[in-house]
Amino acid sequence: MAEVMTLQGVKKSYGGGKSPRVEVLHGIGLQLVEGEFAALLGPSGSGKSTLLNIMGLLETPTAGELHIAGTATAGLDDAARTALRNRYLGFVFQFHHLLPAFSALENVMMPLFAGQGRVTSQDRQRAAMLLQRVGLAEHAAKQPVQLSGGQQQRVAIVRALMNRPRLVLADEPTGNLDTQTANEVFALLHELNREDGTTFLIVTHDQRLADGCPRQIRLLDGRLQPDGWLSPAPSASGR
């Protein structure tokens, strides 16, 4: 299977100057391949958000290497990082972050507006097709306030898929939903993974949902626990 993302010896520290440096990630080594569906678990303060931000090219590691689809990211300027992010990655968050003044269809197309400044008729057709695929065709013209929480999260999910990403990073995508709606959204992610081969990495505190993932990865005190990932590089003990 093709490599989607690889991290080797990734560390992240904060502070410096008059403040002591605190290492949050201690030599993380991992690999994601095409078509995986994995859960990332860990207690608060374990470094999950920092790790996700690095994987999403929103932060840079203090040390180590990150490759996306075989492309090294070290030394890339902001424009190159943005281009790589738009080409290969999609994001789903606990709070959908839909723009309230725009329709569901327009929200789905936002990654294209941001990336290329315009949308084509083919782009609009794809956005409409994605909304139809998740049962929201009749709601395409509605604004977010007119949609339920589950419907809004479905819009956010198809927005993440608009650019045909190789990897979707989902940060607590069901954390703001009731149990039944959370189950429906999680089932949708599974369906998209099976049908399209899109790789998903899902951060969740819900062990029940994580048990539905073929791969579970645990992060504790900035270190990945043994579970089939590449072995993290040795490091001094951190918090």
Sequence and secondary structure as in RCSB ss.txt:
>XXXX:A:sequence
MAEVMTLQGVKKSYGGGKSPRVEVLHGIGLQLVEGEFAALLGPSGSGKSTLLNIMGLLETPTAGELHIAGTATAG
LDDAARTALRNRYLGFVFQFHHLLPAFSALENVMMPLFAGQGRVTSQDRQRAAMLLQRVGLAEHAAKQPVQLSGG
QQQRVAIVRALMNRPRLVLADEPTGNLDTQTANEVFALLHELNREDGTTFLIVTHDQRLADGCPRQIRLLDGRLQ
PDGWLSPAPSASGR
>XXXX:A:secstr
  EEEEEEEEEEEEEETTEEEEEEEEEEEEEEETT EEEEE  TTSSHHHHHHHHTTSS  SEEEEEETTEE TT
  HHHHHHHHHHHEEEEESS    TTS HHHHHTHHHHHHHS   HHHHHHHHHHHHHTT GGGTT  GGGS HH
HHHHHHHHHHHTT  SEEEEESTTTTS HHHHHHHHHHHHHHHHHH  EEEEE S HHHHTTSSEEEEEETTEE 
SSSS          
